[in-house]
């Protein structure tokens, strides 16, 4: 059996062996993932889950970088951070969002999912318990 701590490295090595590239793999414990979902400041709103995004990080987001990204938000966009996650509400979508573009560049080791995907992942985690 593979130990949880070494799993991302071993999985990355297998992907590299089979596909020729080694992706950065971010693995969260189920409790940490659930905490991120609970900390979403926009969860109670009736936001289209495809327009709400969570970026998962290895560590807490740098405040200065977040402040720089805040300046790029347009009128209907909102950005918030909680623990090891950043939440972006982009009602017009992220395709043209300057904040979303900068977010990816400012936190290249993070991984983003729309809220619909986050909820589906939560269902999968619950099914494994």
Phi, psi and omega in degrees: 000146180271134176286144183303321183295326182265356184302312180301320180295315181293320177296317178301320179295321178293319178296318178297317180298317186273334187235354174085010175214154181243103181284157172282129184245124177253121181241130178246144172290155182304319180296318180294320178297314180299320179297318178299316179298318180292330182278356180298114183289348182254003186299325183283345180282157177274059182271137174303122184297345176275352181253002179242130186232144175242132174252123180266135185235158175291324181217173181303142182291143176291124184298320180297316178298319178297319179297322177297320180289324178306324182293342182268353182295140172268174191308322184263001179269150177222147181224136179210150177237146177211116179060234183263032180218152173237136180246131178236121174259117183230084183304331179272001181096165183265351183303324181247005183284120176293326179295317179296319179298314180293325179301314179297324180283324182288330182232068186295340179273356178278166176227132184251146176220146174285163188296327177301316178294321178300316180294323178294317176299320178298320177298317180295319179295315179299322180294336180276346182282000000 
